Amino acid sequence: MLKHRGFPGRLTGTDFQFTIRRANPKGVTPLTRRERFRDRRPADKRADTAFMEALWVHFGDQPFERGNLDAGRLSWLFGREVVPAEDPFDPASYDALLVIDVDAARASFPDVIDELG
């Protein structure tokens, strides 16, 4: 499992995890698309924004390996702002390649993409 050095481990001052320390011995948690409803807590929205910003700063519009990125946090963006970069795609692989869909990310997180991009 690739460890993304320099990537924030969590949202500062919270328990919102962005990376995992080691591979899951029971198997890889698959990525699934999670629905983001309008009534989500502000803290959850801040975590999504901070995670998207970290992804953009570290990878930009280039493909990246899933590696030690947290499946739960990644699943909130998967299928919308973060999409598979390979076909066939294995959602239960630490080696899976992903890429940021810049147009979708700009629509959902305009402050992050427009400021940094």
Chimera marker file (.cmm) of the C-alpha trace (Angstrom):
<marker_set name="trace">
<marker id="1" x="0.000" y="0.000" z="0.000" r="1" g="1" b="0" radius="0.5"/>
<marker id="2" x="1.434" y="3.336" z="-1.087" r="1" g="1" b="0" radius="0.5"/>
<marker id="3" x="1.616" y="5.918" z="1.697" r="1" g="1" b="0" radius="0.5"/>
<marker id="4" x="1.073" y="9.451" z="0.449" r="1" g="1" b="0" radius="0.5"/>
<marker id="5" x="3.783" y="11.364" z="2.306" r="1" g="1" b="0" radius="0.5"/>
<marker id="6" x="2.834" y="14.896" z="3.262" r="1" g="1" b="0" radius="0.5"/>
<marker id="7" x="-0.902" y="14.253" z="2.894" r="1" g="1" b="0" radius="0.5"/>
<marker id="8" x="-2.809" y="15.393" z="6.013" r="1" g="1" b="0" radius="0.5"/>
<marker id="9" x="-3.865" y="12.485" z="8.232" r="1" g="1" b="0" radius="0.5"/>
<marker id="10" x="-7.055" y="14.137" z="9.420" r="1" g="1" b="0" radius="0.5"/>
<marker id="11" x="-8.960" y="17.402" z="9.555" r="1" g="1" b="0" radius="0.5"/>
<marker id="12" x="-7.202" y="19.504" z="12.185" r="1" g="1" b="0" radius="0.5"/>
<marker id="13" x="-9.015" y="19.590" z="15.508" r="1" g="1" b="0" radius="0.5"/>
<marker id="14" x="-11.446" y="16.789" z="14.589" r="1" g="1" b="0" radius="0.5"/>
<marker id="15" x="-11.633" y="13.016" z="14.295" r="1" g="1" b="0" radius="0.5"/>
<marker id="16" x="-12.333" y="13.143" z="10.541" r="1" g="1" b="0" radius="0.5"/>
<marker id="17" x="-9.701" y="10.773" z="9.155" r="1" g="1" b="0" radius="0.5"/>
<marker id="18" x="-8.102" y="11.321" z="5.721" r="1" g="1" b="0" radius="0.5"/>
<marker id="19" x="-5.532" y="8.505" z="5.681" r="1" g="1" b="0" radius="0.5"/>
<marker id="20" x="-5.065" y="5.091" z="7.238" r="1" g="1" b="0" radius="0.5"/>
<marker id="21" x="-1.882" y="3.903" z="8.950" r="1" g="1" b="0" radius="0.5"/>
<marker id="22" x="-1.750" y="0.352" z="7.633" r="1" g="1" b="0" radius="0.5"/>
<marker id="23" x="-3.530" y="-2.020" z="5.297" r="1" g="1" b="0" radius="0.5"/>
<marker id="24" x="-6.604" y="-3.753" z="6.655" r="1" g="1" b="0" radius="0.5"/>
<marker id="25" x="-5.660" y="-7.381" z="7.414" r="1" g="1" b="0" radius="0.5"/>
<marker id="26" x="-9.256" y="-8.509" z="6.773" r="1" g="1" b="0" radius="0.5"/>
<marker id="27" x="-9.258" y="-7.064" z="3.253" r="1" g="1" b="0" radius="0.5"/>
<marker id="28" x="-9.470" y="-3.755" z="1.465" r="1" g="1" b="0" radius="0.5"/>
<marker id="29" x="-12.546" y="-1.636" z="2.125" r="1" g="1" b="0" radius="0.5"/>
<marker id="30" x="-14.122" y="-1.051" z="-1.301" r="1" g="1" b="0" radius="0.5"/>
<marker id="31" x="-14.901" y="2.450" z="-2.518" r="1" g="1" b="0" radius="0.5"/>
<marker id="32" x="-18.621" y="3.105" z="-2.899" r="1" g="1" b="0" radius="0.5"/>
<marker id="33" x="-20.512" y="6.194" z="-3.899" r="1" g="1" b="0" radius="0.5"/>
<marker id="34" x="-22.122" y="7.801" z="-0.831" r="1" g="1" b="0" radius="0.5"/>
<marker id="35" x="-24.947" y="10.258" z="-1.263" r="1" g="1" b="0" radius="0.5"/>
<marker id="36" x="-24.380" y="13.722" z="0.186" r="1" g="1" b="0" radius="0.5"/>
<marker id="37" x="-27.688" y="15.110" z="1.352" r="1" g="1" b="0" radius="0.5"/>
<marker id="38" x="-28.328" y="18.817" z="1.902" r="1" g="1" b="0" radius="0.5"/>
<marker id="39" x="-28.962" y="18.351" z="5.635" r="1" g="1" b="0" radius="0.5"/>
<marker id="40" x="-25.430" y="17.085" z="6.391" r="1" g="1" b="0" radius="0.5"/>
<marker id="41" x="-23.737" y="18.620" z="9.386" r="1" g="1" b="0" radius="0.5"/>
<marker id="42" x="-21.483" y="21.632" z="8.757" r="1" g="1" b="0" radius="0.5"/>
<marker id="43" x="-18.525" y="19.697" z="10.183" r="1" g="1" b="0" radius="0.5"/>
<marker id="44" x="-19.033" y="16.951" z="7.560" r="1" g="1" b="0" radius="0.5"/>
<marker id="45" x="-19.114" y="19.570" z="4.810" r="1" g="1" b="0" radius="0.5"/>
<marker id="46" x="-15.897" y="21.139" z="6.139" r="1" g="1" b="0" radius="0.5"/>
<marker id="47" x="-14.236" y="17.716" z="6.124" r="1" g="1" b="0" radius="0.5"/>
<marker id="48" x="-15.284" y="17.148" z="2.493" r="1" g="1" b="0" radius="0.5"/>
<marker id="49" x="-13.918" y="20.556" z="1.507" r="1" g="1" b="0" radius="0.5"/>
<marker id="50" x="-10.633" y="20.057" z="3.357" r="1" g="1" b="0" radius="0.5"/>
<marker id="51" x="-10.183" y="16.577" z="1.865" r="1" g="1" b="0" radius="0.5"/>
<marker id="52" x="-10.899" y="17.864" z="-1.648" r="1" g="1" b="0" radius="0.5"/>
<marker id="53" x="-8.395" y="20.667" z="-1.096" r="1" g="1" b="0" radius="0.5"/>
<marker id="54" x="-5.728" y="18.192" z="0.053" r="1" g="1" b="0" radius="0.5"/>
<marker id="55" x="-6.384" y="15.994" z="-2.996" r="1" g="1" b="0" radius="0.5"/>
<marker id="56" x="-6.145" y="19.003" z="-5.321" r="1" g="1" b="0" radius="0.5"/>
<marker id="57" x="-2.933" y="20.306" z="-3.731" r="1" g="1" b="0" radius="0.5"/>
<marker id="58" x="-1.237" y="16.894" z="-3.832" r="1" g="1" b="0" radius="0.5"/>
<marker id="59" x="-2.472" y="15.507" z="-7.156" r="1" g="1" b="0" radius="0.5"/>
<marker id="60" x="-4.138" y="18.262" z="-9.199" r="1" g="1" b="0" radius="0.5"/>
<marker id="61" x="-5.670" y="16.868" z="-12.368" r="1" g="1" b="0" radius="0.5"/>
<marker id="62" x="-3.205" y="13.938" z="-12.564" r="1" g="1" b="0" radius="0.5"/>
<marker id="63" x="-4.131" y="10.294" z="-11.841" r="1" g="1" b="0" radius="0.5"/>
<marker id="64" x="-3.173" y="9.047" z="-8.385" r="1" g="1" b="0" radius="0.5"/>
<marker id="65" x="-3.046" y="5.744" z="-6.569" r="1" g="1" b="0" radius="0.5"/>
<marker id="66" x="-5.603" y="5.166" z="-3.809" r="1" g="1" b="0" radius="0.5"/>
<marker id="67" x="-2.890" y="3.948" z="-1.440" r="1" g="1" b="0" radius="0.5"/>
<marker id="68" x="-3.508" y="4.897" z="2.180" r="1" g="1" b="0" radius="0.5"/>
<marker id="69" x="-6.346" y="7.345" z="1.509" r="1" g="1" b="0" radius="0.5"/>
<marker id="70" x="-9.300" y="6.581" z="3.784" r="1" g="1" b="0" radius="0.5"/>
<marker id="71" x="-12.050" y="4.681" z="1.931" r="1" g="1" b="0" radius="0.5"/>
<marker id="72" x="-14.820" y="6.275" z="3.990" r="1" g="1" b="0" radius="0.5"/>
<marker id="73" x="-13.710" y="9.837" z="3.291" r="1" g="1" b="0" radius="0.5"/>
<marker id="74" x="-12.920" y="9.072" z="-0.350" r="1" g="1" b="0" radius="0.5"/>
<marker id="75" x="-16.353" y="7.487" z="-0.823" r="1" g="1" b="0" radius="0.5"/>
<marker id="76" x="-18.057" y="10.832" z="-0.115" r="1" g="1" b="0" radius="0.5"/>
<marker id="77" x="-16.390" y="12.159" z="-3.307" r="1" g="1" b="0" radius="0.5"/>
<marker id="78" x="-16.194" y="8.935" z="-5.337" r="1" g="1" b="0" radius="0.5"/>
<marker id="79" x="-18.284" y="8.813" z="-8.503" r="1" g="1" b="0" radius="0.5"/>
<marker id="80" x="-18.619" y="12.599" z="-8.660" r="1" g="1" b="0" radius="0.5"/>
<marker id="81" x="-15.492" y="14.654" z="-7.995" r="1" g="1" b="0" radius="0.5"/>
<marker id="82" x="-13.155" y="11.649" z="-7.859" r="1" g="1" b="0" radius="0.5"/>
<marker id="83" x="-13.561" y="9.044" z="-10.596" r="1" g="1" b="0" radius="0.5"/>
<marker id="84" x="-11.710" y="5.906" z="-11.731" r="1" g="1" b="0" radius="0.5"/>
<marker id="85" x="-8.684" y="6.605" z="-13.937" r="1" g="1" b="0" radius="0.5"/>
<marker id="86" x="-8.462" y="3.079" z="-15.298" r="1" g="1" b="0" radius="0.5"/>
<marker id="87" x="-10.688" y="0.486" z="-16.896" r="1" g="1" b="0" radius="0.5"/>
<marker id="88" x="-11.309" y="-2.059" z="-15.498" r="1" g="1" b="0" radius="0.5"/>
<marker id="89" x="-11.425" y="-0.438" z="-12.075" r="1" g="1" b="0" radius="0.5"/>
<marker id="90" x="-11.146" y="-2.430" z="-8.850" r="1" g="1" b="0" radius="0.5"/>
<marker id="91" x="-12.840" y="-0.491" z="-6.008" r="1" g="1" b="0" radius="0.5"/>
<marker id="92" x="-11.273" y="-2.885" z="-3.479" r="1" g="1" b="0" radius="0.5"/>
<marker id="93" x="-7.623" y="-2.312" z="-4.375" r="1" g="1" b="0" radius="0.5"/>
<marker id="94" x="-5.057" y="-0.069" z="-2.738" r="1" g="1" b="0" radius="0.5"/>
<marker id="95" x="-3.377" y="0.106" z="-6.166" r="1" g="1" b="0" radius="0.5"/>
<marker id="96" x="-6.477" y="1.472" z="-7.950" r="1" g="1" b="0" radius="0.5"/>
<marker id="97" x="-5.908" y="4.663" z="-9.936" r="1" g="1" b="0" radius="0.5"/>
<marker id="98" x="-8.214" y="7.618" z="-9.413" r="1" g="1" b="0" radius="0.5"/>
<marker id="99" x="-8.385" y="11.120" z="-10.858" r="1" g="1" b="0" radius="0.5"/>
<marker id="100" x="-10.180" y="14.333" z="-9.935" r="1" g="1" b="0" radius="0.5"/>
<marker id="101" x="-12.955" y="15.284" z="-12.357" r="1" g="1" b="0" radius="0.5"/>
<marker id="102" x="-12.026" y="18.962" z="-12.474" r="1" g="1" b="0" radius="0.5"/>
<marker id="103" x="-15.385" y="20.169" z="-13.832" r="1" g="1" b="0" radius="0.5"/>
<marker id="104" x="-17.373" y="18.282" z="-11.180" r="1" g="1" b="0" radius="0.5"/>
<marker id="105" x="-14.965" y="19.386" z="-8.436" r="1" g="1" b="0" radius="0.5"/>
<marker id="106" x="-15.187" y="23.008" z="-9.572" r="1" g="1" b="0" radius="0.5"/>
<marker id="107" x="-19.007" y="22.823" z="-9.459" r="1" g="1" b="0" radius="0.5"/>
<marker id="108" x="-19.060" y="21.276" z="-5.965" r="1" g="1" b="0" radius="0.5"/>
<marker id="109" x="-16.049" y="23.039" z="-4.435" r="1" g="1" b="0" radius="0.5"/>
<marker id="110" x="-15.550" y="26.286" z="-6.392" r="1" g="1" b="0" radius="0.5"/>
<marker id="111" x="-13.542" y="27.954" z="-3.623" r="1" g="1" b="0" radius="0.5"/>
<marker id="112" x="-11.012" y="25.122" z="-3.553" r="1" g="1" b="0" radius="0.5"/>
<marker id="113" x="-10.494" y="24.567" z="-7.283" r="1" g="1" b="0" radius="0.5"/>
<marker id="114" x="-10.679" y="28.210" z="-8.424" r="1" g="1" b="0" radius="0.5"/>
<marker id="115" x="-8.425" y="29.492" z="-5.631" r="1" g="1" b="0" radius="0.5"/>
<marker id="116" x="-5.768" y="26.822" z="-6.007" r="1" g="1" b="0" radius="0.5"/>
<marker id="117" x="-6.102" y="25.952" z="-9.668" r="1" g="1" b="0" radius="0.5"/>
<link id1="1" id2="2" r="1" g="1" b="0" radius="0.2"/>
<link id1="2" id2="3" r="1" g="1" b="0" radius="0.2"/>
<link id1="3" id2="4" r="1" g="1" b="0" radius="0.2"/>
<link id1="4" id2="5" r="1" g="1" b="0" radius="0.2"/>
<link id1="5" id2="6" r="1" g="1" b="0" radius="0.2"/>
<link id1="6" id2="7" r="1" g="1" b="0" radius="0.2"/>
<link id1="7" id2="8" r="1" g="1" b="0" radius="0.2"/>
<link id1="8" id2="9" r="1" g="1" b="0" radius="0.2"/>
<link id1="9" id2="10" r="1" g="1" b="0" radius="0.2"/>
<link id1="10" id2="11" r="1" g="1" b="0" radius="0.2"/>
<link id1="11" id2="12" r="1" g="1" b="0" radius="0.2"/>
<link id1="12" id2="13" r="1" g="1" b="0" radius="0.2"/>
<link id1="13" id2="14" r="1" g="1" b="0" radius="0.2"/>
<link id1="14" id2="15" r="1" g="1" b="0" radius="0.2"/>
<link id1="15" id2="16" r="1" g="1" b="0" radius="0.2"/>
<link id1="16" id2="17" r="1" g="1" b="0" radius="0.2"/>
<link id1="17" id2="18" r="1" g="1" b="0" radius="0.2"/>
<link id1="18" id2="19" r="1" g="1" b="0" radius="0.2"/>
<link id1="19" id2="20" r="1" g="1" b="0" radius="0.2"/>
<link id1="20" id2="21" r="1" g="1" b="0" radius="0.2"/>
<link id1="21" id2="22" r="1" g="1" b="0" radius="0.2"/>
<link id1="22" id2="23" r="1" g="1" b="0" radius="0.2"/>
<link id1="23" id2="24" r="1" g="1" b="0" radius="0.2"/>
<link id1="24" id2="25" r="1" g="1" b="0" radius="0.2"/>
<link id1="25" id2="26" r="1" g="1" b="0" radius="0.2"/>
<link id1="26" id2="27" r="1" g="1" b="0" radius="0.2"/>
<link id1="27" id2="28" r="1" g="1" b="0" radius="0.2"/>
<link id1="28" id2="29" r="1" g="1" b="0" radius="0.2"/>
<link id1="29" id2="30" r="1" g="1" b="0" radius="0.2"/>
<link id1="30" id2="31" r="1" g="1" b="0" radius="0.2"/>
<link id1="31" id2="32" r="1" g="1" b="0" radius="0.2"/>
<link id1="32" id2="33" r="1" g="1" b="0" radius="0.2"/>
<link id1="33" id2="34" r="1" g="1" b="0" radius="0.2"/>
<link id1="34" id2="35" r="1" g="1" b="0" radius="0.2"/>
<link id1="35" id2="36" r="1" g="1" b="0" radius="0.2"/>
<link id1="36" id2="37" r="1" g="1" b="0" radius="0.2"/>
<link id1="37" id2="38" r="1" g="1" b="0" radius="0.2"/>
<link id1="38" id2="39" r="1" g="1" b="0" radius="0.2"/>
<link id1="39" id2="40" r="1" g="1" b="0" radius="0.2"/>
<link id1="40" id2="41" r="1" g="1" b="0" radius="0.2"/>
<link id1="41" id2="42" r="1" g="1" b="0" radius="0.2"/>
<link id1="42" id2="43" r="1" g="1" b="0" radius="0.2"/>
<link id1="43" id2="44" r="1" g="1" b="0" radius="0.2"/>
<link id1="44" id2="45" r="1" g="1" b="0" radius="0.2"/>
<link id1="45" id2="46" r="1" g="1" b="0" radius="0.2"/>
<link id1="46" id2="47" r="1" g="1" b="0" radius="0.2"/>
<link id1="47" id2="48" r="1" g="1" b="0" radius="0.2"/>
<link id1="48" id2="49" r="1" g="1" b="0" radius="0.2"/>
<link id1="49" id2="50" r="1" g="1" b="0" radius="0.2"/>
<link id1="50" id2="51" r="1" g="1" b="0" radius="0.2"/>
<link id1="51" id2="52" r="1" g="1" b="0" radius="0.2"/>
<link id1="52" id2="53" r="1" g="1" b="0" radius="0.2"/>
<link id1="53" id2="54" r="1" g="1" b="0" radius="0.2"/>
<link id1="54" id2="55" r="1" g="1" b="0" radius="0.2"/>
<link id1="55" id2="56" r="1" g="1" b="0" radius="0.2"/>
<link id1="56" id2="57" r="1" g="1" b="0" radius="0.2"/>
<link id1="57" id2="58" r="1" g="1" b="0" radius="0.2"/>
<link id1="58" id2="59" r="1" g="1" b="0" radius="0.2"/>
<link id1="59" id2="60" r="1" g="1" b="0" radius="0.2"/>
<link id1="60" id2="61" r="1" g="1" b="0" radius="0.2"/>
<link id1="61" id2="62" r="1" g="1" b="0" radius="0.2"/>
<link id1="62" id2="63" r="1" g="1" b="0" radius="0.2"/>
<link id1="63" id2="64" r="1" g="1" b="0" radius="0.2"/>
<link id1="64" id2="65" r="1" g="1" b="0" radius="0.2"/>
<link id1="65" id2="66" r="1" g="1" b="0" radius="0.2"/>
<link id1="66" id2="67" r="1" g="1" b="0" radius="0.2"/>
<link id1="67" id2="68" r="1" g="1" b="0" radius="0.2"/>
<link id1="68" id2="69" r="1" g="1" b="0" radius="0.2"/>
<link id1="69" id2="70" r="1" g="1" b="0" radius="0.2"/>
<link id1="70" id2="71" r="1" g="1" b="0" radius="0.2"/>
<link id1="71" id2="72" r="1" g="1" b="0" radius="0.2"/>
<link id1="72" id2="73" r="1" g="1" b="0" radius="0.2"/>
<link id1="73" id2="74" r="1" g="1" b="0" radius="0.2"/>
<link id1="74" id2="75" r="1" g="1" b="0" radius="0.2"/>
<link id1="75" id2="76" r="1" g="1" b="0" radius="0.2"/>
<link id1="76" id2="77" r="1" g="1" b="0" radius="0.2"/>
<link id1="77" id2="78" r="1" g="1" b="0" radius="0.2"/>
<link id1="78" id2="79" r="1" g="1" b="0" radius="0.2"/>
<link id1="79" id2="80" r="1" g="1" b="0" radius="0.2"/>
<link id1="80" id2="81" r="1" g="1" b="0" radius="0.2"/>
<link id1="81" id2="82" r="1" g="1" b="0" radius="0.2"/>
<link id1="82" id2="83" r="1" g="1" b="0" radius="0.2"/>
<link id1="83" id2="84" r="1" g="1" b="0" radius="0.2"/>
<link id1="84" id2="85" r="1" g="1" b="0" radius="0.2"/>
<link id1="85" id2="86" r="1" g="1" b="0" radius="0.2"/>
<link id1="86" id2="87" r="1" g="1" b="0" radius="0.2"/>
<link id1="87" id2="88" r="1" g="1" b="0" radius="0.2"/>
<link id1="88" id2="89" r="1" g="1" b="0" radius="0.2"/>
<link id1="89" id2="90" r="1" g="1" b="0" radius="0.2"/>
<link id1="90" id2="91" r="1" g="1" b="0" radius="0.2"/>
<link id1="91" id2="92" r="1" g="1" b="0" radius="0.2"/>
<link id1="92" id2="93" r="1" g="1" b="0" radius="0.2"/>
<link id1="93" id2="94" r="1" g="1" b="0" radius="0.2"/>
<link id1="94" id2="95" r="1" g="1" b="0" radius="0.2"/>
<link id1="95" id2="96" r="1" g="1" b="0" radius="0.2"/>
<link id1="96" id2="97" r="1" g="1" b="0" radius="0.2"/>
<link id1="97" id2="98" r="1" g="1" b="0" radius="0.2"/>
<link id1="98" id2="99" r="1" g="1" b="0" radius="0.2"/>
<link id1="99" id2="100" r="1" g="1" b="0" radius="0.2"/>
<link id1="100" id2="101" r="1" g="1" b="0" radius="0.2"/>
<link id1="101" id2="102" r="1" g="1" b="0" radius="0.2"/>
<link id1="102" id2="103" r="1" g="1" b="0" radius="0.2"/>
<link id1="103" id2="104" r="1" g="1" b="0" radius="0.2"/>
<link id1="104" id2="105" r="1" g="1" b="0" radius="0.2"/>
<link id1="105" id2="106" r="1" g="1" b="0" radius="0.2"/>
<link id1="106" id2="107" r="1" g="1" b="0" radius="0.2"/>
<link id1="107" id2="108" r="1" g="1" b="0" radius="0.2"/>
<link id1="108" id2="109" r="1" g="1" b="0" radius="0.2"/>
<link id1="109" id2="110" r="1" g="1" b="0" radius="0.2"/>
<link id1="110" id2="111" r="1" g="1" b="0" radius="0.2"/>
<link id1="111" id2="112" r="1" g="1" b="0" radius="0.2"/>
<link id1="112" id2="113" r="1" g="1" b="0" radius="0.2"/>
<link id1="113" id2="114" r="1" g="1" b="0" radius="0.2"/>
<link id1="114" id2="115" r="1" g="1" b="0" radius="0.2"/>
<link id1="115" id2="116" r="1" g="1" b="0" radius="0.2"/>
<link id1="116" id2="117" r="1" g="1" b="0" radius="0.2"/>
</marker_set>
